[in-house]
Amino acid sequence: MRPFLCTLLLPFLCLTALAACGTSATTTDAATTDTADAAPLDTAGTDAAAADVADGAVADALADALPAEVTGADTQVVDVPPPDAAADADVGNSCAALLGQIAALKPMLTGCTPATGCKTMEYPICNTFGCFQTPMASDADSSALESLAKQASSAGCDGFHCGCDQPKPAFCLKGQCRQCPPDCDGTCDELTAALLSAAHAANWCSTDNDCTAMSTGLCPVGDLPCGGMYVNSFANAETLQAIIGGYSVACGPSFCKCAVPGPAVCVKGKCVAK
């Protein structure tokens, strides 16, 4: 009897087991499919939150480091203190300021009369000719100008160093000390005085070889011979010719018939006709 029942029940039990196994597999596949179809986890929110935390930390660090005027709701402008006295002194000692003071001082030193005459101030004097030259009255007090020129030289300002042209003589023309050339405008009396002064200053010698005759084309002027003058061979011919030209304009042309100046010799330190 029992063997007979087992034979009848065995197929039934097998079918039941197979049905159960199919149901389990279907359930597992469905779960897997549902999981695969589901949207991925939203990590953006997490990243944003982390970024907010980081930004907040940076902001807190800046707030601790910056002054209240910068971190406040309304940015305040911090007042800049005025420059101190030392800064003002530096500006005052600049080349631009020094040259401005020198330019302002020069007109007060150039007023002259024929009696006082003029001189040429040169700075610096350093075994050669300097660049800074200015005409002034012979009796002018040049101490303030010399002080400014010294400061300009120490500061390395342009024009206040050695190695330039020979200084040109200054003459009193129209009440002002001027260098001729280029400014040779004056009255006949002033140009006559300038011509004689320049001729006398250029006449010096040690030997006959130092002397030369210079043609002027003028009638006799003062103690100058007709038609020429005797001067040192190294005299500044440009200055002499400029004064001769200024004299001819101020006093009118000369119509004297003069012989060409003869050879010159040195007598007692002066160049004279042989």
Backbone as CSV, one residue per row, in Angstrom:
resi,resn,N_x,N_y,N_z,CA_x,CA_y,CA_z,C_x,C_y,C_z
1,MET,0.846,-1.203,0.000,0.000,0.000,0.000,0.869,1.236,0.000
2,ARG,1.841,1.278,0.879,2.724,2.436,0.970,3.519,2.618,-0.306
3,PRO,4.049,1.638,-0.875,4.749,1.864,-2.123,3.848,2.408,-3.190
4,PHE,2.666,2.052,-3.161,1.724,2.523,-4.164,1.451,4.000,-3.996
5,LEU,1.322,4.482,-2.714,1.058,5.892,-2.415,2.251,6.739,-2.807
6,CYS,3.435,6.240,-2.530,4.651,7.005,-2.886,4.740,7.168,-4.379
7,THR,4.361,6.145,-5.066,4.419,6.236,-6.514,3.445,7.270,-7.037
8,LEU,2.288,7.398,-6.380,1.291,8.381,-6.806,1.691,9.788,-6.399
9,LEU,2.285,9.935,-5.216,2.582,11.283,-4.687,3.864,11.873,-5.252
10,LEU,4.791,11.047,-5.673,6.092,11.570,-6.119,5.979,12.534,-7.285
11,PRO,5.205,12.246,-8.316,5.080,13.224,-9.403,4.464,14.524,-8.955
12,PHE,3.517,14.413,-8.051,2.861,15.633,-7.547,3.830,16.502,-6.807
13,LEU,4.675,15.883,-5.956,5.639,16.656,-5.171,6.680,17.315,-6.077
14,CYS,7.085,16.602,-7.098,8.070,17.177,-8.025,7.518,18.383,-8.758
15,LEU,6.276,18.283,-9.196,5.657,19.418,-9.881,5.545,20.625,-8.969
16,THR,5.209,20.351,-7.699,5.071,21.451,-6.710,6.403,22.142,-6.501
17,ALA,7.483,21.335,-6.411,8.822,21.910,-6.206,9.264,22.728,-7.392
18,LEU,8.982,22.192,-8.586,9.357,22.947,-9.768,8.617,24.275,-9.853
19,ALA,7.356,24.256,-9.489,6.580,25.505,-9.495,7.144,26.511,-8.529
20,ALA,7.543,25.996,-7.367,8.117,26.904,-6.358,9.420,27.507,-6.836
21,CYS,10.256,26.657,-7.456,11.549,27.158,-7.969,11.337,28.200,-9.039
22,GLY,10.355,27.997,-9.930,10.089,28.990,-10.973,9.631,30.308,-10.421
23,THR,8.809,30.231,-9.383,8.314,31.467,-8.744,9.438,32.241,-8.116
24,SER,10.371,31.517,-7.452,11.511,32.188,-6.799,12.397,32.861,-7.811
25,ALA,12.650,32.170,-8.940,13.518,32.760,-9.965,12.893,33.971,-10.586
26,THR,11.577,33.888,-10.820,10.889,35.045,-11.400,10.949,36.235,-10.484
27,THR,10.770,35.943,-9.174,10.807,37.036,-8.190,12.178,37.684,-8.165
28,THR,13.251,36.857,-8.209,14.622,37.396,-8.158,14.934,38.231,-9.380
29,ASP,14.502,37.721,-10.592,14.756,38.483,-11.818,14.023,39.798,-11.815
30,ALA,12.780,39.785,-11.314,12.002,41.028,-11.256,12.658,42.037,-10.349
31,ALA,13.162,41.521,-9.214,13.820,42.431,-8.265,15.060,43.041,-8.870
32,THR,15.793,42.146,-9.617,17.019,42.657,-10.248,16.686,43.698,-11.292
33,THR,15.617,43.419,-12.092,15.215,44.376,-13.122,14.767,45.681,-12.519
34,ASP,13.997,45.598,-11.412,13.524,46.815,-10.757,14.698,47.642,-10.253
35,THR,15.687,46.930,-9.724,16.859,47.657,-9.202,17.626,48.348,-10.319
36,ALA,17.754,47.617,-11.470,18.484,48.197,-12.597,17.756,49.372,-13.193
37,ASP,16.388,49.284,-13.220,15.625,50.380,-13.809,15.525,51.575,-12.900
38,ALA,15.788,51.428,-11.646,15.631,52.544,-10.710,16.675,53.618,-10.991
39,ALA,16.349,54.908,-10.741,17.274,56.027,-10.962,18.467,55.906,-10.049
40,PRO,19.661,56.330,-10.508,20.843,56.259,-9.643,20.695,57.203,-8.469
41,LEU,21.514,56.967,-7.493,21.439,57.793,-6.294,21.789,59.237,-6.633
42,ASP,21.098,60.201,-6.083,21.324,61.626,-6.321,22.435,62.122,-5.411
43,THR,23.663,62.202,-5.984,24.817,62.664,-5.185,25.022,64.163,-5.307
44,ALA,24.275,64.831,-6.233,24.474,66.269,-6.429,24.168,67.037,-5.170
45,GLY,23.129,66.642,-4.519,22.760,67.338,-3.289,23.839,67.239,-2.250
46,THR,24.434,66.052,-2.162,25.509,65.860,-1.179,26.713,66.733,-1.520
47,ASP,27.085,66.758,-2.855,28.224,67.590,-3.263,27.959,69.062,-3.011
48,ALA,26.759,69.533,-3.322,26.425,70.939,-3.096,26.518,71.297,-1.638
49,ALA,26.041,70.382,-0.816,26.108,70.651,0.620,27.547,70.754,1.075
50,ALA,28.394,69.832,0.547,29.816,69.888,0.921,30.452,71.190,0.448
51,ALA,30.082,71.631,-0.785,30.637,72.896,-1.299,30.193,74.067,-0.450
52,ASP,28.909,74.042,-0.029,28.433,75.130,0.825,29.215,75.182,2.122
53,VAL,29.504,74.016,2.672,30.263,73.970,3.923,31.663,74.543,3.708
54,ALA,32.299,74.141,2.540,33.653,74.643,2.255,33.656,76.148,2.051
55,ASP,32.677,76.661,1.280,32.603,78.108,1.056,32.384,78.839,2.368
56,GLY,31.580,78.284,3.175,31.337,78.929,4.466,32.583,78.995,5.304
57,ALA,33.390,77.954,5.244,34.635,77.951,6.016,35.591,79.008,5.501
58,VAL,35.701,79.132,4.150,36.571,80.157,3.570,36.096,81.554,3.943
59,ALA,34.786,81.764,3.866,34.233,83.075,4.215,34.522,83.407,5.663
60,ASP,34.377,82.427,6.546,34.667,82.679,7.958,36.134,83.024,8.153
61,ALA,37.021,82.324,7.403,38.455,82.614,7.537,38.778,84.019,7.062
62,LEU,38.164,84.454,5.929,38.390,85.813,5.438,37.848,86.836,6.412
63,ALA,36.707,86.559,6.991,36.114,87.501,7.943,37.013,87.699,9.138
64,ASP,37.690,86.616,9.559,38.595,86.742,10.694,39.857,87.513,10.319
65,ALA,40.296,87.383,9.052,41.566,87.994,8.639,41.427,89.446,8.246
66,LEU,40.310,89.862,7.611,40.142,91.224,7.117,39.586,92.134,8.197
67,PRO,39.923,93.465,8.128,39.366,94.401,9.098,37.871,94.573,8.903
68,ALA,37.258,95.155,9.931,35.800,95.298,9.917,35.328,96.177,8.780
69,GLU,36.162,97.178,8.370,35.720,98.078,7.310,35.506,97.334,6.003
70,VAL,36.296,96.255,5.766,36.203,95.521,4.512,35.082,94.500,4.546
71,THR,34.864,93.846,5.714,33.885,92.765,5.802,32.495,93.256,6.106
72,GLY,32.314,94.510,6.419,30.988,95.009,6.766,30.059,95.014,5.576
73,ALA,28.778,95.209,5.856,27.787,95.209,4.774,28.062,96.334,3.801
74,ASP,28.446,97.499,4.309,28.793,98.644,3.466,30.288,98.854,3.538
75,THR,30.991,98.700,2.389,32.445,98.860,2.370,32.802,100.303,2.657
76,GLN,33.704,100.507,3.613,34.104,101.841,3.992,35.479,102.141,3.416
77,VAL,35.710,103.392,2.999,36.999,103.820,2.471,37.874,104.253,3.623
78,VAL,39.025,103.635,3.739,39.940,103.978,4.822,40.712,105.224,4.428
79,ASP,40.732,106.243,5.266,41.427,107.486,4.966,42.929,107.243,4.898
80,VAL,43.583,107.842,3.849,45.035,107.748,3.698,45.657,108.959,4.364
81,PRO,46.603,108.768,5.256,47.192,109.918,5.939,47.989,110.772,4.977
82,PRO,48.078,112.077,5.203,48.854,112.957,4.316,50.321,112.616,4.381
83,PRO,51.091,112.938,3.314,52.532,112.657,3.332,53.222,113.407,4.444
84,ASP,54.238,112.790,4.986,54.930,113.416,6.102,55.938,114.441,5.606
85,ALA,56.580,115.080,6.557,57.518,116.154,6.219,58.709,115.627,5.432
86,ALA,59.125,114.390,5.724,60.264,113.828,4.999,59.950,113.670,3.522
87,ALA,58.716,113.238,3.212,58.334,113.094,1.806,58.326,114.447,1.112
88,ASP,57.830,115.479,1.820,57.833,116.822,1.234,59.255,117.292,0.966
89,ALA,60.157,116.952,1.873,61.548,117.366,1.693,62.155,116.692,0.476
90,ASP,61.811,115.420,0.283,62.332,114.710,-0.884,61.854,115.355,-2.169
91,VAL,60.562,115.747,-2.200,60.029,116.407,-3.387,60.720,117.746,-3.606
92,GLY,60.942,118.486,-2.505,61.578,119.788,-2.624,63.001,119.713,-3.116
93,ASN,63.670,118.579,-2.855,65.058,118.419,-3.275,65.178,117.774,-4.649
94,SER,64.082,117.513,-5.294,64.131,116.902,-6.612,64.722,117.891,-7.613
95,CYS,65.193,117.340,-8.728,65.810,118.193,-9.738,64.833,119.224,-10.281
96,ALA,63.586,118.822,-10.485,62.609,119.763,-11.018,62.422,120.948,-10.085
97,ALA,62.350,120.669,-8.792,62.171,121.755,-7.821,63.412,122.644,-7.763
98,LEU,64.590,122.020,-7.786,65.828,122.799,-7.726,65.980,123.694,-8.952
99,LEU,65.715,123.132,-10.122,65.839,123.933,-11.340,64.814,125.056,-11.367
100,GLY,63.632,124.817,-10.792,62.627,125.878,-10.704,63.091,127.007,-9.805
101,GLN,63.716,126.670,-8.681,64.229,127.702,-7.774,65.363,128.492,-8.429
102,ILE,66.212,127.785,-9.166,67.314,128.471,-9.852,66.777,129.430,-10.905
103,ALA,65.786,128.975,-11.676,65.199,129.836,-12.711,64.538,131.065,-12.097
104,ALA,63.895,130.887,-10.939,63.234,132.017,-10.289,64.242,133.003,-9.705
105,LEU,65.429,132.522,-9.344,66.437,133.381,-8.719,67.251,134.169,-9.745
106,LYS,67.466,133.623,-10.914,68.347,134.244,-11.896,67.939,135.664,-12.304
107,PRO,66.664,135.978,-12.542,66.325,137.349,-12.956,66.729,138.421,-11.945
108,MET,66.799,138.060,-10.677,67.172,139.039,-9.653,68.661,139.321,-9.644
109,LEU,69.439,138.534,-10.397,70.890,138.693,-10.400,71.415,139.294,-11.694
110,THR,70.547,139.498,-12.663,71.026,139.923,-13.982,70.908,141.422,-14.228
111,GLY,70.244,142.164,-13.345,70.155,143.609,-13.525,71.529,144.253,-13.419
112,CYS,71.847,145.200,-14.330,73.198,145.748,-14.369,73.188,147.178,-14.873
113,THR,74.334,147.821,-14.722,74.618,149.131,-15.325,75.970,149.020,-16.009
114,PRO,76.261,149.872,-16.988,77.581,149.807,-17.633,78.727,149.952,-16.642
115,ALA,78.491,150.658,-15.548,79.561,150.860,-14.567,79.871,149.573,-13.806
116,THR,78.827,148.827,-13.435,79.060,147.602,-12.671,79.534,146.462,-13.572
117,GLY,79.002,146.384,-14.780,79.395,145.314,-15.692,78.814,143.968,-15.291
118,CYS,79.230,142.935,-15.993,78.671,141.593,-15.809,79.780,140.557,-15.719
119,LYS,79.404,139.403,-15.218,80.303,138.249,-15.162,79.493,137.002,-15.520
120,THR,80.200,135.933,-15.795,79.543,134.654,-16.088,79.826,133.691,-14.956
121,MET,78.764,133.264,-14.280,78.930,132.259,-13.237,78.958,130.881,-13.882
122,GLU,79.918,130.084,-13.451,80.047,128.726,-13.970,80.089,127.760,-12.795
123,TYR,79.323,126.670,-12.877,79.351,125.658,-11.831,79.190,124.290,-12.476
124,PRO,79.996,123.327,-12.082,81.112,123.427,-11.120,82.425,123.762,-11.819
125,ILE,83.403,124.123,-11.031,84.746,124.345,-11.541,85.553,123.091,-11.183
126,CYS,85.890,122.278,-12.145,86.573,121.012,-11.830,87.594,120.684,-12.910
127,ASN,88.570,121.584,-13.056,89.689,121.404,-13.994,89.254,121.345,-15.454
128,THR,88.027,121.645,-15.708,87.536,121.745,-17.076,86.303,122.630,-17.037
129,PHE,85.715,122.874,-18.174,84.582,123.789,-18.193,83.302,123.062,-17.799
130,GLY,82.498,123.727,-16.980,81.250,123.126,-16.524,80.092,123.463,-17.440
131,CYS,78.979,122.777,-17.214,77.808,122.968,-18.073,76.935,124.123,-17.619
132,PHE,76.765,124.290,-16.308,75.856,125.327,-15.827,76.545,126.681,-15.870
133,GLN,76.077,127.563,-16.729,76.617,128.914,-16.856,75.458,129.895,-16.915
134,THR,75.629,131.015,-16.264,74.589,132.031,-16.308,75.221,133.406,-16.147
135,PRO,74.780,134.397,-16.922,75.310,135.758,-16.757,74.673,136.440,-15.554
136,MET,75.451,137.268,-14.886,74.929,138.045,-13.749,75.783,139.288,-13.541
137,ALA,75.242,140.231,-12.793,75.970,141.458,-12.518,77.236,141.154,-11.721
138,SER,78.274,141.916,-11.991,79.555,141.661,-11.323,79.461,141.836,-9.818
139,ASP,78.563,142.709,-9.352,78.435,142.939,-7.907,77.269,142.160,-7.295
140,ALA,76.682,141.212,-8.027,75.545,140.445,-7.507,76.015,139.431,-6.463
141,ASP,75.158,139.204,-5.468,75.428,138.189,-4.449,74.944,136.839,-4.994
142,SER,75.881,135.999,-5.337,75.540,134.723,-5.973,75.534,133.548,-4.990
143,SER,75.606,133.836,-3.677,75.712,132.736,-2.702,74.499,131.806,-2.740
144,ALA,73.280,132.374,-2.849,72.070,131.530,-2.880,72.056,130.666,-4.141
145,LEU,72.451,131.253,-5.269,72.477,130.506,-6.520,73.540,129.410,-6.482
146,GLU,74.683,129.710,-5.891,75.743,128.712,-5.790,75.308,127.542,-4.908
147,SER,74.551,127.833,-3.846,74.052,126.771,-2.970,73.093,125.850,-3.710
148,LEU,72.176,126.447,-4.472,71.237,125.636,-5.254,71.968,124.832,-6.323
149,ALA,72.962,125.440,-6.961,73.731,124.737,-7.985,74.492,123.563,-7.378
150,LYS,74.987,123.719,-6.172,75.688,122.624,-5.495,74.739,121.471,-5.218
151,GLN,73.523,121.791,-4.762,72.528,120.740,-4.522,72.168,120.027,-5.823
152,ALA,72.010,120.799,-6.885,71.670,120.197,-8.178,72.795,119.298,-8.681
153,SER,74.039,119.697,-8.428,75.169,118.872,-8.831,75.213,117.575,-8.029
154,SER,74.959,117.667,-6.715,74.964,116.473,-5.862,73.843,115.519,-6.240
155,ALA,72.716,116.081,-6.681,71.572,115.247,-7.067,71.721,114.665,-8.474
156,GLY,72.767,115.064,-9.193,72.974,114.549,-10.544,72.035,115.155,-11.570
157,CYS,71.562,116.376,-11.322,70.630,117.009,-12.259,71.338,117.321,-13.571
158,ASP,70.591,117.268,-14.648,71.153,117.491,-15.972,71.687,118.917,-16.090
159,GLY,72.908,119.047,-16.614,73.514,120.355,-16.803,74.464,120.756,-15.702
160,PHE,74.524,119.964,-14.605,75.376,120.329,-13.480,76.512,119.308,-13.352
161,HIS,77.393,119.313,-14.359,78.533,118.416,-14.372,79.600,119.048,-15.253
162,CYS,80.758,118.448,-15.279,81.883,119.032,-16.010,81.962,118.506,-17.435
163,GLY,82.787,119.164,-18.216,83.074,118.675,-19.554,82.313,119.361,-20.659
164,CYS,82.045,120.654,-20.525,81.265,121.361,-21.545,82.092,122.482,-22.173
165,ASP,81.425,123.305,-22.972,82.118,124.345,-23.721,82.682,125.430,-22.811
166,GLN,83.636,126.160,-23.372,84.202,127.306,-22.666,83.109,128.332,-22.392
167,PRO,83.059,128.873,-21.183,81.991,129.835,-20.867,82.100,131.095,-21.722
168,LYS,80.948,131.579,-22.149,80.912,132.797,-22.952,80.851,134.016,-22.025
169,PRO,81.502,135.109,-22.423,81.476,136.310,-21.573,80.092,136.945,-21.543
170,ALA,79.824,137.668,-20.479,78.540,138.346,-20.317,78.750,139.850,-20.434
171,PHE,77.749,140.516,-21.027,77.822,141.974,-21.224,76.513,142.603,-20.764
172,CYS,76.608,143.852,-20.308,75.432,144.580,-19.864,74.783,145.234,-21.081
173,LEU,73.681,144.673,-21.531,72.972,145.165,-22.713,71.513,145.425,-22.338
174,LYS,71.090,146.681,-22.525,69.726,147.090,-22.181,69.379,146.793,-20.727
175,GLY,70.355,147.043,-19.854,70.118,146.907,-18.416,70.109,145.485,-17.902
176,GLN,70.438,144.501,-18.731,70.458,143.111,-18.299,71.772,142.460,-18.734
177,CYS,72.280,141.586,-17.876,73.479,140.837,-18.239,73.090,139.728,-19.204
178,ARG,73.764,139.719,-20.353,73.437,138.755,-21.399,74.718,138.162,-21.956
179,GLN,74.589,136.957,-22.464,75.703,136.334,-23.155,75.579,136.600,-24.652
180,CYS,76.664,137.119,-25.206,76.686,137.446,-26.627,77.856,136.695,-27.260
181,PRO,77.573,135.744,-28.203,76.239,135.329,-28.673,75.517,134.468,-27.639
182,PRO,74.193,134.295,-27.798,73.374,134.673,-28.968,72.672,136.018,-28.816
183,ASP,72.610,136.555,-27.585,71.806,137.759,-27.347,72.724,138.983,-27.380
184,CYS,72.846,139.609,-28.539,73.755,140.748,-28.715,73.006,142.037,-28.994
185,ASP,71.768,142.125,-28.560,70.947,143.312,-28.829,71.186,144.356,-27.754
186,GLY,71.593,145.573,-28.196,71.835,146.658,-27.244,72.025,147.969,-27.970
187,THR,72.300,149.009,-27.197,72.528,150.327,-27.785,73.953,150.406,-28.335
188,CYS,74.233,151.490,-29.075,75.572,151.663,-29.630,76.603,151.780,-28.512
189,ASP,76.304,152.559,-27.476,77.250,152.706,-26.362,77.503,151.357,-25.679
190,GLU,76.424,150.562,-25.505,76.583,149.262,-24.838,77.411,148.307,-25.689
191,LEU,77.177,148.283,-27.014,77.953,147.395,-27.880,79.391,147.871,-28.023
192,THR,79.607,149.192,-27.954,80.985,149.700,-27.975,81.740,149.226,-26.742
193,ALA,81.090,149.349,-25.576,81.721,148.876,-24.335,81.959,147.371,-24.385
194,ALA,80.999,146.615,-24.949,81.156,145.169,-25.038,82.308,144.807,-25.971
195,LEU,82.429,145.526,-27.081,83.491,145.229,-28.046,84.865,145.481,-27.428
196,LEU,85.010,146.602,-26.751,86.294,146.916,-26.119,86.618,145.918,-25.002
197,SER,85.603,145.565,-24.222,85.819,144.614,-23.127,86.263,143.256,-23.665
198,ALA,85.597,142.776,-24.725,85.946,141.475,-25.292,87.327,141.504,-25.931
199,ALA,87.650,142.607,-26.623,88.953,142.707,-27.273,90.076,142.730,-26.246
200,HIS,89.899,143.464,-25.162,90.934,143.531,-24.129,91.103,142.186,-23.418
201,ALA,89.966,141.492,-23.169,90.048,140.197,-22.489,90.750,139.152,-23.355
202,ALA,90.656,139.303,-24.686,91.253,138.319,-25.590,92.704,138.626,-25.923
203,ASN,93.229,139.756,-25.449,94.591,140.171,-25.790,95.528,139.846,-24.641
204,TRP,96.160,138.684,-24.725,97.175,138.286,-23.757,98.133,137.320,-24.457
205,CYS,99.339,137.249,-23.960,100.341,136.410,-24.633,101.533,136.169,-23.730
206,SER,102.305,135.176,-24.144,103.595,134.900,-23.506,104.739,135.016,-24.512
207,THR,104.436,134.632,-25.746,105.428,134.719,-26.822,104.750,135.294,-28.061
208,ASP,105.562,135.617,-29.055,105.018,136.148,-30.309,104.077,135.142,-30.982
209,ASN,104.352,133.873,-30.771,103.514,132.855,-31.401,102.080,132.833,-30.854
210,ASP,101.870,133.442,-29.726,100.524,133.483,-29.142,99.632,134.517,-29.805
211,CYS,100.203,135.400,-30.604,99.451,136.549,-31.111,99.025,136.372,-32.566
212,THR,97.870,136.974,-32.868,97.366,136.985,-34.243,96.608,138.280,-34.479
213,ALA,96.504,138.672,-35.750,95.741,139.868,-36.126,94.381,139.419,-36.635
214,MET,93.338,140.041,-36.125,91.973,139.684,-36.514,91.346,140.862,-37.242
215,SER,90.813,140.639,-38.424,90.184,141.707,-39.202,88.770,141.957,-38.687
216,THR,88.402,143.248,-38.610,87.063,143.625,-38.133,86.259,144.375,-39.190
217,GLY,86.928,145.100,-40.071,86.231,145.933,-41.047,85.618,147.174,-40.438
218,LEU,86.022,147.552,-39.221,85.455,148.712,-38.524,86.442,149.877,-38.514
219,CYS,85.876,151.055,-38.403,86.719,152.220,-38.128,87.326,152.054,-36.741
220,PRO,88.312,152.827,-36.409,88.913,152.700,-35.083,87.862,152.847,-33.985
221,VAL,87.910,151.970,-33.016,86.985,151.989,-31.865,87.841,152.010,-30.612
222,GLY,87.740,153.101,-29.883,88.570,153.218,-28.693,90.033,153.126,-29.063
223,ASP,90.753,152.222,-28.389,92.169,152.033,-28.680,92.403,150.933,-29.707
224,LEU,91.348,150.439,-30.336,91.517,149.412,-31.349,91.928,150.052,-32.675
225,PRO,92.852,149.453,-33.377,93.298,150.038,-34.644,92.216,149.939,-35.702
226,CYS,92.374,150.711,-36.753,91.416,150.703,-37.856,91.444,149.364,-38.577
227,GLY,90.286,148.789,-38.706,90.162,147.582,-39.518,90.478,146.267,-38.831
228,GLY,90.929,146.290,-37.565,91.271,145.011,-36.947,91.593,145.130,-35.477
229,MET,92.032,144.011,-34.917,92.471,143.964,-33.519,93.491,142.850,-33.376
230,TYR,94.294,142.931,-32.336,95.295,141.915,-32.045,94.861,141.137,-30.805
231,VAL,94.812,139.838,-30.974,94.311,139.002,-29.883,95.144,137.730,-29.793
232,ASN,94.897,136.949,-28.756,95.543,135.657,-28.594,95.033,134.679,-29.647
233,SER,95.871,133.804,-30.080,95.502,132.853,-31.131,94.358,131.931,-30.703
234,PHE,94.208,131.710,-29.396,93.161,130.815,-28.892,91.925,131.561,-28.398
235,ALA,91.829,132.836,-28.689,90.653,133.611,-28.277,89.403,133.069,-28.969
236,ASN,88.255,133.258,-28.316,86.989,132.760,-28.865,86.560,133.672,-30.007
237,ALA,86.872,133.276,-31.239,86.553,134.091,-32.408,85.040,134.228,-32.595
238,GLU,84.260,133.224,-32.187,82.803,133.298,-32.341,82.228,134.461,-31.543
239,THR,82.691,134.602,-30.303,82.209,135.710,-29.470,82.617,137.053,-30.072
240,LEU,83.862,137.170,-30.488,84.333,138.430,-31.048,83.563,138.813,-32.315
241,GLN,83.324,137.859,-33.192,82.588,138.157,-34.417,81.130,138.511,-34.118
242,ALA,80.531,137.865,-33.100,79.143,138.187,-32.738,79.045,139.622,-32.218
243,ILE,80.013,140.044,-31.423,79.981,141.413,-30.890,80.240,142.419,-32.009
244,ILE,81.120,142.100,-32.907,81.355,142.981,-34.053,80.074,143.146,-34.866
245,GLY,79.364,142.035,-35.074,78.096,142.121,-35.799,77.066,142.937,-35.055
246,GLY,76.976,142.743,-33.720,76.040,143.533,-32.922,76.398,145.010,-32.924
247,TYR,77.690,145.299,-32.870,78.147,146.684,-32.922,77.756,147.329,-34.252
248,SER,77.929,146.608,-35.362,77.603,147.166,-36.682,76.111,147.468,-36.787
249,VAL,75.278,146.638,-36.184,73.830,146.873,-36.210,73.473,148.070,-35.349
250,ALA,74.046,148.164,-34.147,73.673,149.226,-33.209,74.268,150.576,-33.613
251,CYS,75.475,150.575,-34.138,76.158,151.832,-34.429,76.176,152.190,-35.908
252,GLY,75.706,151.303,-36.761,75.706,151.580,-38.191,76.981,151.069,-38.848
253,PRO,76.965,150.917,-40.155,78.138,150.398,-40.876,79.302,151.383,-40.856
254,SER,80.500,150.829,-40.995,81.721,151.645,-41.050,82.152,151.827,-42.507
255,PHE,82.626,153.062,-42.815,83.041,153.347,-44.193,84.503,153.768,-44.250
256,CYS,85.249,153.411,-43.225,86.662,153.781,-43.213,87.453,152.882,-44.156
257,LYS,88.477,153.491,-44.757,89.396,152.732,-45.587,90.627,152.411,-44.747
258,CYS,90.660,151.135,-44.305,91.728,150.725,-43.397,92.619,149.684,-44.060
259,ALA,93.891,149.743,-43.747,94.817,148.735,-44.231,94.611,147.438,-43.452
260,VAL,94.997,146.343,-44.069,94.913,145.049,-43.392,95.898,145.053,-42.224
261,PRO,95.458,144.612,-41.023,96.377,144.624,-39.869,97.636,143.820,-40.159
262,GLY,98.784,144.368,-39.743,100.060,143.688,-39.970,100.304,142.609,-38.925
263,PRO,101.485,142.005,-38.991,101.835,140.958,-38.027,101.845,141.495,-36.603
264,ALA,101.613,140.564,-35.641,101.562,140.948,-34.230,102.709,140.294,-33.470
265,VAL,103.116,140.990,-32.435,104.153,140.459,-31.546,103.689,140.613,-30.105
266,CYS,104.346,139.897,-29.209,103.987,139.954,-27.788,104.937,140.912,-27.072
267,VAL,104.356,141.961,-26.490,105.122,142.933,-25.743,104.479,143.133,-24.378
268,LYS,105.248,142.745,-23.338,104.767,142.879,-21.957,103.407,142.218,-21.745
269,GLY,103.249,141.023,-22.344,102.028,140.255,-22.127,100.863,140.665,-22.985
270,LYS,101.073,141.619,-23.915,100.007,142.061,-24.788,100.442,141.926,-26.255
271,CYS,99.461,141.640,-27.101,99.716,141.530,-28.524,99.574,142.915,-29.152
272,VAL,100.587,143.342,-29.892,100.576,144.653,-30.520,101.110,144.504,-31.945
273,ALA,100.967,145.610,-32.732,101.481,145.576,-34.104,103.001,145.496,-34.075
274,LYS,103.557,144.753,-34.988,105.011,144.578,-35.058,105.689,145.855,-35.517
